[in-house]
């Protein structure tokens, strides 16, 4: 694959480049981080099953007149020259169906991969929590039931430490949804 390495890209240049790569049949599993194209790993089945379970459970409960649920193929803008592809995203409803990214995600979910764990708990967490619109960031292990949940408190500040859960349910206050961990890990082996 021809990874762009000459100069930093804008978000518009990145999407144009990615579409050109797709048209050539090239792999475009990439993110744009500070203007630099970064490859994304391919994921294991457990990762995909958990992501789908999250989306399914959200869609069963969420007010779809107010919120839209998107999967990892849709981008969130995390900076002037950065777009990430969270595994699952909740955003305000009513967006133009032709846009390629949003900057007003309300909840972002990441399912851990061994090769990206440090990013999900590090740079992605920092970038996501810098979004004014974001109310919750949820990270899930891919091999066993374990959830790390950061939410803004009543003052709009992020809690320093995440809530860690391996069973039971947790509430996503911003969208008035309760997720049962058992449901999120259904069919995970």
MONORFEN-V769034 format. One record per residue. N is the residue number from 1. PHI is phi in degrees with one decimal (none if undefined). Layout:
# MONORFEN-V769034
{{N | PHI} {N | PHI}}
This chain:
# MONORFEN-V769034
{{1 | none} {2 | -87.6} {3 | -81.3} {4 | -69.7} {5 | -128.5} {6 | -70.7} {7 | -137.9} {8 | -70.5} {9 | -106.3} {10 | -83.5} {11 | -63.3} {12 | -62.8} {13 | -64.5} {14 | -60.5} {15 | -65.3} {16 | -63.0} {17 | -60.5} {18 | -62.1} {19 | -65.9} {20 | -61.9} {21 | -63.4} {22 | -60.8} {23 | -61.3} {24 | -85.5} {25 | 80.2} {26 | -88.9} {27 | -68.2} {28 | -123.1} {29 | -77.9} {30 | -137.5} {31 | -120.9} {32 | -111.9} {33 | -124.1} {34 | 60.0} {35 | 86.9} {36 | -109.6} {37 | -75.0} {38 | -123.5} {39 | -66.3} {40 | -105.6} {41 | -76.5} {42 | -76.8} {43 | -111.7} {44 | -83.6} {45 | -58.0} {46 | -54.3} {47 | -58.2} {48 | -67.0} {49 | -61.6} {50 | -62.3} {51 | -58.9} {52 | -65.8} {53 | -62.3} {54 | -59.5} {55 | -58.9} {56 | -61.1} {57 | -66.0} {58 | -62.8} {59 | -64.1} {60 | -69.4} {61 | -113.0} {62 | -72.7} {63 | -78.5} {64 | -75.1} {65 | -78.6} {66 | -106.9} {67 | -133.3} {68 | -118.5} {69 | -107.8} {70 | -126.0} {71 | -95.8} {72 | -64.9} {73 | -88.2} {74 | -116.4} {75 | -95.9} {76 | -116.5} {77 | -80.5} {78 | -109.9} {79 | -175.8} {80 | -62.6} {81 | -133.4} {82 | -140.8} {83 | -133.3} {84 | -119.8} {85 | -120.9} {86 | -64.7} {87 | -65.1} {88 | -144.1} {89 | -136.1} {90 | -114.2} {91 | -138.0} {92 | -61.3} {93 | -76.0} {94 | 91.5} {95 | -74.9} {96 | -61.5} {97 | -67.6} {98 | -100.1} {99 | -71.3} {100 | -105.1} {101 | -159.0} {102 | -130.1} {103 | -120.6} {104 | -127.2} {105 | -59.8} {106 | -100.9} {107 | -137.9} {108 | -125.3} {109 | -119.4} {110 | -126.7} {111 | -100.5} {112 | -67.9} {113 | -117.1} {114 | -56.6} {115 | -78.5} {116 | -119.6} {117 | -53.8} {118 | -63.0} {119 | -74.4} {120 | -63.8} {121 | -92.2} {122 | -113.3} {123 | -63.1} {124 | -66.0} {125 | -57.9} {126 | -62.5} {127 | -63.8} {128 | -62.8} {129 | -70.9} {130 | -80.6} {131 | -72.9} {132 | -58.8} {133 | -78.3} {134 | -69.3} {135 | -110.0} {136 | -151.9} {137 | -126.5} {138 | -124.7} {139 | -116.1} {140 | -125.4} {141 | -68.3} {142 | -101.6} {143 | -109.3} {144 | -154.3} {145 | -64.0} {146 | -159.2} {147 | -124.7} {148 | -115.4} {149 | -124.3} {150 | -110.5} {151 | -133.1} {152 | -73.1} {153 | -85.2} {154 | -61.8} {155 | -86.7} {156 | 82.6} {157 | -95.8} {158 | -78.0} {159 | -65.0} {160 | -62.6} {161 | -109.1} {162 | -75.5} {163 | -78.0} {164 | -110.9} {165 | -136.4} {166 | -121.3} {167 | -156.7} {168 | 86.3} {169 | -136.5} {170 | -136.8} {171 | -100.2} {172 | -105.1} {173 | -58.7} {174 | -62.8} {175 | -120.6} {176 | 54.2} {177 | -128.0} {178 | -112.3} {179 | -112.6} {180 | -88.9} {181 | -57.9} {182 | -56.1} {183 | -68.5} {184 | -69.2} {185 | -106.0} {186 | -59.4} {187 | 71.9} {188 | -87.8} {189 | -124.9}}
